Amino acid sequence: MLKFAIFLFAVATTTAAYAQPTPPPAGGKYVAMGSSFAAGPGIAPAADNPGNRCRRSAQNYAHQLARRRNLSLVDVSCGGSTTERLLGPWNELAPELDAVDADTLLVTVTTGGNDLGYLGGLARMSCVNVAAQTGKAPQTPCGTPPPLPGDKTYAAVEMRLRMVVSEVHRRAPKARLIIIDYATILPSAGVCPVVPLSMAQADSSRGIARRLNEITVRVAKETRTELIRASAITEGHDVCTKDPWLNGYPSPGVPAEEAFYHPRLAAMTAIADALDRQIWPSQTGRP
């Protein structure tokens, strides 16, 4: 507890000294970190050739922004990544933070959902329910849905997110850091054919999303870090709307794209637009 209090004090005292944000110049180094909601799996074309397990898209928000503003992008986002993987290694992958150095001028991060079993829980519960509905075993085993996260798990996510903020500023004093929360997957109430969940399952998933976004907003506010509310940007375009910006889950007679419960191109473009407006507010359109 004492070590955590000392860490929070250090964060509070160092954030006050951060410089006023300025747009990075053309050619400036931009590091994109985070989970699949930053990487953009399933959105063609792939960013990496040959492909790898991170499944980064050349059309994720980071790549779109880098092309618009001629930035030198280092995209280390990775499907399945957690806050721990930003801070430490993940099998053959180095910590995502290792890409951040003194030359870095812009950093974006979307993280935390996998720490809480949010996306995995949605997909596994949907898989189990569809298998029960159809009486057919899925080609790939569903796996066991993760338990609901407790208060200690949420607190650990918040602590590590604060550590990420502090580490970015320590490693890259000139960098502009922007946290981007998770796009809205489910409607505010109810379910639909592409959400094969019970009402209780959907409500518990909405609760996880709400608490994660609350943590993200609180950390951004208390560390004086910029924030893009992808959750608000995509509101009204959840998987159950007429114009969904995220994929649902395939049910009998209801097809869905491969990257279940993940952003589509429209969501990534909307987030890139919001980043562009926030970083270059005096400029309209694209350079």
Buried (B, 14 or more C-beta within 10 A) or exposed (E): EEEEEEBBEEBEEBBEEBEEBEBBEEEBBBBBBBBBBBBBBBBEEBBBEEEBEBBBBBBBBBBBBBBBBEBBBBBBBBBBBBBBBBBBEBEEBEBBBBBBEEEBBBBBBBBBBBBBBBBBBBBBBBBBBBBEEEEEEEEEEBEEBBEEBEEEBBEBBBBBBBBBBBBBBEBBEBBBBBBBBBBBBBBEEEBBBBBBBEEEBBBBBBEBBEBBBEBBBEBBEBBEBBBBBBBEBBBEBBBBBEEBBBBBBBBEEBEBBEBBBBBBBBBBBBBBBBBBEBBBEEEEEEE
